[in-house]
Amino acid sequence: MVRKISVLLLLMTAIAVCTFIPGPASVSASATVPLWQKPAEKETTSKPNGATHKKREFVFGDGDVYWSQQISGKKNAKPYVITVPIQGNSQNMMFRYRAYNESKQPFWQAVTLDQVKMLPLAAGFVETEGRYIWLGMPIVYVDKGRGTIEEHPELALPIQVKQSANGVVLEIRLPIKAGYMSEMWALESREPLVPWGEQAIDQIWLALDVTQNAKWLYDGYYYKSPSTYEPTSANAYWRIPENYVLRSFLYTGGSRAARNMGYVMLKTSLLQQEPEGYWKTLPRSLWLSEDYGIPDGFYDTRFNTGAADLMLRGCVQYAEESFCQAAQKYGTYFQRHAASNHYVVNGIQSGWLVADYASAKNPAAQTHVSLNHQLAEINFLYSSYLQFGDPTDKDLADLMLAGVVNLGTRWLLANGDLHYAYFPDGTFGRADYPYLTYNDLVETQRLYRLLHGTEEPTIARLTASKLAWMQKNNVAYR
């Protein structure tokens, strides 16, 4: 269990973000977010000072622009400079960023651009009349391989603020050093990107992390590497298939920033989907390697199902065919995985429990089945069926639900909590998450009721028991 604690903390931190997510209905902030128009995309490459410079750009139909720039050094040279001119009175230009008080609680701090010569080294929002920019935090790192980077914060240069005759010029300097990579991104608009002043919105954005425990980079979303992954270090981050910030953008919405960045992040995730339909976890997990003989580049059903669920959401929200196809492609892959990696649980209707992990390098590996993984997969399959109407999705979801139901109260602990997992030898074990599985159970029941017109009694009992345990132990939940 100790070997998995970092992975558990990773998931719990991620789910804390989702505490603020009320559900699909909250995307209806159409009063502030105009109708969607698909952006034009462009990527260019150049060779300044012997380095490799890449720029990716999305130009949206309403004039908003997202850009991301990455420079890879072959030798030491002067920094690559990006200039962002802003017209107007610098006294009316504000930089809003997340700061922390003495109790390490986040709050929104703001400075005007006439007061500073450098911006704090943080992601934040430059706001003035007619110009709104969400700036990422400059980052310098080393590519460690296996989808892992090691940040070197001591090398990052803060953005300079230079006064000009027409306003200010932001000067972004990306260091060029042999063996290092530097990056910066921004989203620009003529309209406010976030409707600040609404308490719920302010709190949601305080929780969205793209700079500390997580990094938004040129090729995807990276999360703090657990100690049980290889490679790893104190400042290592790995590219995780499921993007928790994207989840908030798609399910909370309510702003131009969420709408635009949601699309950009989905398009970036598409680039990481394997031809077979899944997203690899590229680092090696020490505990999976030791317990089950699973090497690096493995398939993790929870992260993958989460990524596919975001594609499914994007399919609906953006009417983007590539997102729809990605969700369906994953569904086909999962069907194959389930057929090859399951345990039969007998009952009135025979059921399946589908293994949490798999590896093309070791296809004979047999792993446990976490209740939360199983439920998330059921929920995706039901949602996919509701969207695309493929009966094989519903059939597999029903079969997997029967696997959970046939074990019935065997999932329950004496204290009312739930077992985390079912093991290949038929035993149960490990401590469950505080509330993640409860949320999965609630969603399973909602979808089951929608499709079958009634509640599933075993799911109702497990949900009630987990809820009672959470209330008794003062576990906050949404």
C-alpha positions, 0 to 999 in steps of 0.5 A: 500500500505504501508503494501506491500512496503517491498515486492515491494522493495524485488522484485525490488532489485532482478530485479536489479540483472537481469539488467545484464542478456542479455538472453539465448544466453549468455550461450554459453561461451563453450570456458571456460566452458567444457561439462557438466557431472552430479556430484555425490552427497553425504550427511553425518551426524555426532555428534561431541561434542554432536552437529549435523554436516551435510555435503553435497557434489557434485563431478563433472565429471571434478574434481570440488567439492562443499561442504556445512557444517552445525553444530547445537549446543545442548550445548556450545563447542569448534568450529568445525574446517574445514581445507583447505590446499593450496600448493604453495607460499603464495605470489602468493595466492590471495583472491578476495572479494567484498568491498565498497567505501565511496559512498557504491559502490561495487568494487573488493578488493584483498589481498595476503595470505602472508599479512594476518592472517585472511581473511575479513569476506566476501564471496570471491575467493582464487586463485592460480595456479592450485587451485581455491576456491569460499568461502562462508562467515561463518554464525551463526544464529538461526532458527526462524521457518516458513522458517526464520533464524535470523543471529548473525554476532557478533558470526561469526569467520573469516577464519584464514590463517596459513602459512605452510611448503608447503603453507598455511592452511585455518582454518574455525571455526564454533562456537558450541553454544546451540540453534545456527546453523553455516554454511560454503560452498565452491566450489573448482576447479583446473581451474579458476572458473570465467574469471575475467578481462572481464568488463561485467563478473566483473560487473555481479559478483559484483551484485550477493549477497549471503551474505548481502541482501541474504544468500545461506545456506545449505537448500536453498536461503534466502532473507532479511525478509520484515517487513510485514512478521512474524517472522521477525527482523532486521537480519531475512532472509526467504527462498524464492522460486525464487533464483535470483542469480540462475537466473543469473547463468542460464541465464548469464552463462559464468563460471565454478562457474555459471555452477556448482552452478546453478546445486547445487542450482536447486537440493537444490530447488527440496528438497523444492518443495511440493508434490503437485508441488509448493513452499510454502512461509512459513512466514505469510504475515501480509497484506495478512492475514489482507486483504484476510485471508491468513495464513502462508504457502501460494502460491505466483504465482510470486515467484513460477512461477519464481522458475518453470521457473528456473527448466525449464531452468535447464531442458534444460541446464543440460538435468536433468530429475528431473528438467524437471519433477519439471517444469512439476509438477508445470505446472500441479499444476498451471493448477489446481490453475487457474481453481479454482482461476480466474475471467472471462473477457468477450470479443471476446474470453472469458479470465481469470485473475488468482489470485496472491495468494492461501492457502490450509488453506483458499481455499475460499480466493479471491485475486487480479491479478497483471499484472506482475504475470499474464504475468509471468505465461503466459510466463512460460506456453508458454515456457513450451509448447515450451519445452514439447509440451503439448497443455494444457499449450498453451491453458491456456496461450492463455486464460489468455492472452485474459484476459489481452487483453479484459481489453485493455486500462483499464490497462493504467493510464492517465500518461501512466503508468500501473495499478498494479492490477485488484481486485475481485470487478472489480476495478484497483489500486496500483502503478506498478513496475518501469520496471518489468512489462515492461520486462514481456510484452516484453517477452510475445510479443516475445513468442506470435510472436514466436507461432503465427507469428504476434504481439499481438496489445494490448500487443504492446500498453501496452508495448509502453505506459509503455516504454514511461512512463519509458523514461519520468521518467528516469527509467533504464531498460534492 
